[in-house]
């Protein structure tokens, strides 16, 4: 058997399937940075309910583990004691963490202890600290405490904080294998996040070195970070969590936008006093407002207490926001926007798989104008940008695609929302994805009075009959009662003002149907999320008659009842229309694409559903991101085939 064939399996197995952890194999695997204990680690971490992982560890670090199998059980040799321990997931992570302390930070094993009782007042904590590193070999003065057991950040950090407060320790860490959080105790119950722990003989000045832009790390779960900050730092801050977090994200975006890869970031915490740091972060916010005045005024100030500001900013300082994963950013913004307010107004963030389905079905082109008149966080326009870039701009312009994408975003994409906070979020999201924020406006799409004398002259930039593509999920809740607004809509007269009396009130979603069709050019196409009742209730027949007299119904996709949970269980559908050309007579009989979303994007609790492999583990894409489990992509593909067969103009 050739050595090449023998070493081909990264999991350290011979072609016959036999475990082979020979020194020769281990040595060759280490050179390649591979993990020679892969199959044993798979067994340890295979339980899909175990929240631990190994993402933060390099394969070379995994090779430092000393694993053995005996009697059907896997054991690991402890680096500190030399004793054999059952290799549970948390034990593996603890041993890898100890290796980091010894190999990366140069602490001697003689200063490390495990499962240390922590005295809390006159008694001891019910659980022992996982790892305690002392300042001296005699193990008298705790220096660093690390928790590795907790799968959830909230619980694990609360326990870590209690240990740090009780012992007076300044440095702590929480690690679950997929994520790591290092913290500095500033004062009781107030902690600052560090990018690493101090090495042996280092102090805080050594840890708080400048951060280069190229050293920023991707954001994996901003929602969890924000939840932690809300439960700790922001809980008693007396400010709007959304407003203050948004200001800091805005300031950080400016800092990243302003820096080259090798430039040190100004958005970082230092050893200066909290008051001095407060002034520096406010300066970044002011610079951002000067660059993008349509989001914040240059007079805007951060209202957090300086110490709380340092704690919150420290959680963001090592993360990369500009050009970040928009689903991650979007989930955090959805969490921060008050759920009760969204419910009262009928405003619900559209799940991204629904957005992607709509974009793919309508197939926007680089030369077409697109609009969302109730944009929320701007998901439809962001994914329209991604679609046009991937399908048309990148293949055609190769190395110049980024500038072409920016031109498309700033010249062809438009968005409106009446809610001030959502309009700010939309502008920031477009800023993150490619600088299309100049075409996001805060204005009431349904009320023409709001457009008159608008400070941004919206009436000159967004006009009826201007758009080729429109996608939206308008608010459902609430009635429009103002006569001066209702008088401008045909549907307020049930489609014919010569025969019918004007209604005294109309729901917003009904008026949005007519408003959206007015925005479209003749031949333009749209997708709108609507309550199911608009499509099948007998008292809504006039709506359907008016729509079919104005546009061709392209498709109707019934969404699952879980789509907008946990905020509402309202049954909804997506209606796809194409506006008739001038002088074109309505078709009397034509095919319509119909589909039902049977595999929901969310479960009954409103949590997203993810695909699993046959062994129960989550399926991931090339970036290690979990893949959502739904049938909306299949529906979009089915419509594409239908559109080609029907020779629809936008899919020819």
N, C-alpha and C positions, 0 to 999 in steps of 0.2 A: 504494500500500500504506500503510495507516495505521500510525502510530507504535505504537499500542496492539498491533496484530497483530504488528508487527515485533519488539517487545520481549517477546512472550509466552513465548518459550522461555528457561528459566533457564540453559540451556547455551550461550547466545550463538549460536544458529543461526537463520537466517532460515527461514521456512516451506518454502522450496525445499531446505533441508538444507545451504546453503552456510555455511561458517565466516565469522562476521562479528565482528571485534574492533575495530570502528571506535570512535573516541573518544567519539562520541555514545552508542553502546551501552554502552561501559564505564562512562561517567559515570552513566547511568541505572541500570545494574546495581549500581554501588557505593552509590547512594542507598538501594536496597532491600536492601543487604547480600547480593546474589546473586553467584555466581561466574561471570564471563563466559568463563572458560577451561575450563568444565566438561567439554566433550567431549574436549579434549586431556588433561586430568587423568585422565579415565576410561580413556583409552588407556594412560597411563603406569602406572596402578595396577590394570589389569584382570586381571592374572595372579593367579588364586586362591591360588597358592603363595607370593605375596609377602605377608609378614606385616605390612607397613607399612599405614598408613591415614592419614586426615586428620581424625579425629574431634576432636582438641583444637584445631583451627584454625577460626576464624570465617571465613565466606565473604569478609568484607571483607579479611581477611589474605591469603586466596588471591588476591584481585585485585591484590595488590602484586607478585605474580610477573610477570616479563616473559618470556612464552613466545613461541616462534616455531617454525614448521614449515618444513623445507627438505629436499627429497630424501627424503621419507617419514619423516624423523626429527624428533623434537621436541627443542628446545633451550631452555635457560633462561639469561638474562643474569645473571651473578653480581653481587650487590649490592656486594661489596667490590672486586672487580677490574675489573668492567665487561666481562669476557670471557664468551664463549659457552661453555656446558657442556652435555653431553648430559643430557637431563632424565630420569634414572633416578629411581625412588622416593626413594632416600636423598638424592639431590641436591636434589630438591624440598623434602624435610623440612629439609635443611641450610639452604637459602636462606630458608625460612620462619622457621627458628630465628634466623638472622642478623637478619632483619627485626624479630623480637621484641626482640633485644638493642639494636638501634638505635632503634626507634620506642617501645617500651614502657619500656626501662631506660635510654635516653638515652646509650648508649655511642657514641662516634664510630667510623665505619668504619675509621679509621686505626689503631685498637687491635686490630682483629680479623684473624686469620690462619687459614688452612685447611691441612689436611694437613701438620701440623707434626711433624717427627721428635721422638720423646721418648727421651732418654737414660736407659737403665736400667743403672746401674753403669758399666762400661767400654764397653758397646756400646749400640746403639739398639734400641728395640722393633721387632718385625717389621712392625707396622702403625703408621701415623701417626695422630695425633689429628685428628679431623674438624674441630673448631673450637676455637681457643684465643683467649681474650680477655686482653689484657695491661693492666697498670696504667698504662702510659704509651705515648705514640705511638712511642717508640723500640723498643717491643716487646722489652723486656729481662726484665721480671718477669711471669710468667704469673699471672693472677688467677682465671680461670674456664676449665675444660676441659669441652667438651661432646661426647658421642658420639651420633651419630644413625643409624649404620648397622645396629646389631645388632637383628634382629627379636625376639630373646628376651631378656627382662630379665636372666636369670642371666648369660648370656655377656656382654652389653653392660655390665653393671655391674661385672663382674670386670675387664674391660679398663679401664673408667673408673677404678676404684679403683687399679689398678696405675699408671696415669698420674699420679693425684693423689699417691700415696705417693712416686713417683719425683721429682716436681717440687716437692713440698711445698705444692702448691696446696690451699687450704681449700675452695673451692667447685667443684662439678661438676654436670653434668646429663646425663641419658640420655633421649632422645626417639625414639620410633618412629612418631609421628603419631597413634596411638590412645591412647598413654599417655605420661606425662612424669614423671620422677623427678629431683628436685633434692636435692643432698646436701651436707652439711658434714662435712669430715674432722675428727673429734674427736681422734684419735690414729691411728697406723698400724693399718690393718685394722679400724677401728671408725668407722662413719659414721652420722650423724644425718640424717633426712629433713627437708627444708625445703619449705614450700608455694610458695616462689618464690626466685629468685636476687636478690642485692642490686643495686639500680640504681647508676648512677654516683654516687660520693661518699657512698654508704650503707655502714653497717656492720651487724654482726649484730643490734644492738638495733633497727634499723629493719626488719629482716626478721621478727624474732620479735615481731610485734605481736599483741595479743589476737585470738582467732578467735571470731566470733559464730556462734551456732548456725545462723543462716540462710546462713552461708558454707560450711557443710560440704558435701562433694561425695559423689555416689553412689558406691558400691563396684562396680567392674566385674569385678575378678578377685582376690578375697581369697585364693584358693588360691595363686596365683602369688606374692602378697605374703608369705604364710606360708612358702612354699618358699624364697624368697630369704632370709628371716630365719633359717630353720633352717640354711641352708648358710653363713651368715655369722655373725651375732651369736650365735645359739643353739647353733652347732655345738660349741663348747668351753665352754659356760656351766655345765655340770655340773648341769643341772636338767631337769625334764620340760618339753619344749617345749609340749605340750598344756596342762599345768596353768598355766604362766606366761602363755601367750598368752590362755588362757581367763579368767584373773584380770583381765587388762588390758581385754579386751572387756567383761567384766562391769562393771568400774569405769567404762568409757566409756559403757556403756548407762545407768548411773546418772546420769552427768553430763548426758547428753542428755535423760533423763527429767526432770531437775531444772531445766532451763533453758528460758526463753522464747526466741523467735526472735531477739530483739535482745540477749540476755544473752551476755557473753563466756564461753567455755568454760574450765573449770579443767583439763580433760584436754588439756594442751598443754605442749610443752617451752619453756623460757625460757633466759635467760642466767645464771640462778642455778647454783650448783654442783650436780653430780649428786647429792650427798648431800641437799641441800635439796629437790631435785625428787623424790627417792626418798620422802621423808616426805610430800610432797603427794600423790603417786599412791597411797601406802598409805592416806592419809586418804580418798581417793575410794573405794577398795576397802572400807574399813570402813563408810562411809556406805551403799554398795550392800548390804553384808551386813546392816546394820541394817534396811534397807527390805525386803530379800528374804532373810530368814534361812534359808530352806529350800534355798538354793544354796550359800552359803558362811557360815562362822562369822565373827563380828566379830573373832575372834582371828587369822584368817588373815592372813598377810603375804606380800608379793611377795618371792620368793627370788632374783630376778635381782640381779647386781651393779649398783650405781647407774648406772654408765656404760652397761652393756648395757641396762638398763631405759630410759634416755633414748633409746637408738637404736631399740628396739622400739616404744616409745610414739610416737616421732616418725612412724613409718610409719602409725599409725592416727589421728593427731590431726586430720587434715583430712577423714576419712571419716565418713559418716553411717551408723550401725549401727541405730538405732531405726527401725522400719518400713522396713528395707532389703529388697533383693531376696533372698528366702529361698533361692533356688536357689544364689546366689553364696555366702551364708553356709554353706549346707549342704555345698557342695563342699569348702570349707575345713575344716570339722569332719570330714568323711569322710576327708580326707587326713591330718588330725592324729591320728585314732584309729588306733592301731597295727594295720596290716593283718594282721600275723601273729596278733595276739590275736583279731581278728575271725574269721580263718580257723579257729583252734582251737575257738572257741565256736560257729561256724556263724552268726555275726552279720554280716549284710551290709546296707548301706544300700539301701533300695528306690529304684530310679530314679524320679524324679518323674513321668515320663509314666505309669508303672505305677500310681503312687499316684492320679494324677488320673483314670485310667480307672476304678479301683475306686470312688472317691468319686462320680463321675458315674453309674455304674451303680446304686449303692445309694441315691442321691438323699436324703441326710440332710436333715431339716427343723428349723426353729428350736425346736420344742417337744420334740425328741427327745434322749435321752441317748446319747452316743457314747463308745466306749472302744477303746483299743489296749493290750492286756495285754503287749505286747513292743515298746515304742514306739520304741526307738532314739532318733533325733533328732526324733521326733514328727511326721514327715511326714504321716501319715494324718490326724491331728487338725488340723494346720495347714491342709491342703487341704480338710478338712471345713468348717473355719471360713471359708475363702475362698469355698467353694461356697455355703454358707448365706447368707453376706453378699451375694454377687453375685446370687444367684437370688431371695432372699426379703427380706433385711433392707434393703438399699439401695432397692429399688423401693418398699417400703412406708413406710419411715421417713425417706426423703429426707435432710434436714439433720441429723437425730438419729441417723444410722446408726452413727457411731463408738461412742457410748455403748451402743447396743443390741448392737453386735458384742462389746463388752467384757463385757456382761452374759451374752451367750450363751457366750462363751469360758470365763468363770469359773464359770458355773452348769451347763453341759451337757457340756463336754468333759473327759474323764478319760484318764489314761495311766499306764502302769506299766512300769518296767524294773528288772531286778535289778542291772545293771551301774552302778556309782556314777558313772562318767564319762558314760555315755550318759544317765543320769537328769539330770545337771547340764546337759548339752547340750539335752535336751528342755525343761527348765524355761526355759533361756535363749532357746530358739527361740520358745516360746510367749510369753515376755516381749516379744520383738522384735515379734511379730505382733499382739499384742493383749491381753496380761496374762491369759492362762489358766494361768499356771504354778502356781497354788495347787492344781490338781488333778492334778499330776504327782507320782507317788510312787515311791520306790525300795523295791521289795518283790518277792519271788519269787511270780510268779503261780501256779505249780504246787504250791507247798508251803504248806498251810494253817497249819503251825506258825509260819511267818514272819510271819503276820498277827496272831498273838496278842500282845497287849501292845505293839503297834507304837507308837512315839512319836507318830506322826501319826494314830493311831486309824483306820487304813485300813479295818479291818473294819466300821466304822460308815459309811464313805463310799462304798465300792464293794462291792456285794452281788450275789449270784446273782439272776438274774431281773430285773435293774434296767435293762438297756440295750436300746434300740431298734436301734442300729447298732453293729457291731463290725468293725474292719478291722485286720489285723495281718500281719506277716511274722516269725514266730517263729524262734528259733535252731534249726537242724537238727542240729548236731553234739552228740555226747555222749548218754549213757544215764542214765536215772533208775533207781537201784538200791535206794533206801531203802524197806523194806517198809511203813513207816508212811505214805509218800507214795503208793506204788503201790496200797495197799489202798483208797484212796478213789476209784479210777477204774474204771469199768465196762470200759474197753478193756484194762485190765491182766488182766481175766478173759475177754478176747475177746468182751466184750459181755454175758456171762451168768455171774455168780459162782456160780449154782446148778449149772452143768454143767461149768465149766472151772476148772482150777487157775490160780492167779495166776501171772503171768510174773515171773521174777526181775529182769528189766530191760525198760525200754521207752525208745524214743527220744523226745526232747522234743517233736518236731513232732506225734507221734501223740497224746500227752497234751494238747497245746494244742488239738487239735480238740475234744475233749470239754470242756476247761475253757472254751473260748470259747462253746460252745453253752449251758453252764450260766450264763454271764454274761448271756445274752440273755433278754429277755421272750418269752413265747409270741407268735409272729408276728414277732419280731425277726429281723433279717437280718445276714449277715456275709460278709466276704471274707477268705480266708486263703491266703497263699502257701505251697505245699507241694512237696516233692520229687515228681517225676512218678511214682515208684514206688508211692506211696500210692494212686494212682488206677488203676494197671494191673497191678501185680505180683500173682501168684496168692496169695502168702502174706499179702497185705494185704486179702484178700476180706472178712475179718471186720470190718475197719475200715469198708469201704464199706457192708456190711450194717447195721452199727450206725448209721452216719450216716443212711442212707435211712430207717431206722426212727424216727429222731428229728427229721429235718428234710426239707424239700423241697430238692432240688438245683435251683438256679435257673440256674446257668451254670458252665461250665468253660472257662477261657481258657489255652491252652498258650503259655507264654512262650518266646521264642527262647533258644537256649543261650548267647548272648552277654550276656544281661540282667545277670548279676551278675559278669561279668568286670571287672577282672583277678583277682578274689579266688577265684572258683570257676566251673567250667563245668557245674555240676550242672543238669540239665534240670528245670525247675519249671513249675508251673501255678498259676493262681489259682482256687480253689474258692469259689463263691458259694452260700450256703445261706439258707433261711428256716426258723426253728424252728416246729415244729407247734404249733397251739393246744392247749390242754388238752382231752383227750378226743377230739381229732381223729385219725381213723384214717389211717394212711399211704396215700397214693395208689399205686395199682398201676401205672398207666400215665399218663404226662404228658410234655409236650414240655420239653426242656432246651436252652438256648442254648449252642452250642459254637462256639468260634473259636480260630484259631491266629495268633499274632503272627509274620507273615512278614517284615516290615521291622523289623529290630531297632533298639532305641534306641542300641546300642553296636556297635562293630566288634570284630574278633577280638582287638584289643589292650585292649579295655575303654574306649576313648575314645568319647564321644558322637558320633553321626552327625547332621550338620546338612544342611538343604535347600540346594540351590544353584540359582541362576538359570540360564537358558539360556546366558549368557555365561561361566559358571563361577564367578561371584561368589556369596558366601553370601547367602541370603535372610534378611531381618531384619523384625522387627515394628515397631510404631509407636515403640517406645523404642530402636530400633537394636540390639535383642538378636537374636542368631542363633536361627533356628527349628529345633528338632529334627525330624529326618525319621524318622517311624515310622507305624504304622497303628493304634496303640492308641486314638486318638480315634475312628477309624472303627468299631472294635469296640464302643466305648462307645455310639456312636450306633445301631449295629445292635441292641444289647441294649435300648436305650430303645424302639425300635420293637417289638421282641419283647415287652417288658413291657407296653406299651400294648395290644398285640393280645391278650395273655393276661390283661389286666385285673389285673395284680399290684397289690396294695393300695398300695404306696408309689409307684406311677407312674400311678395313676388320674387 
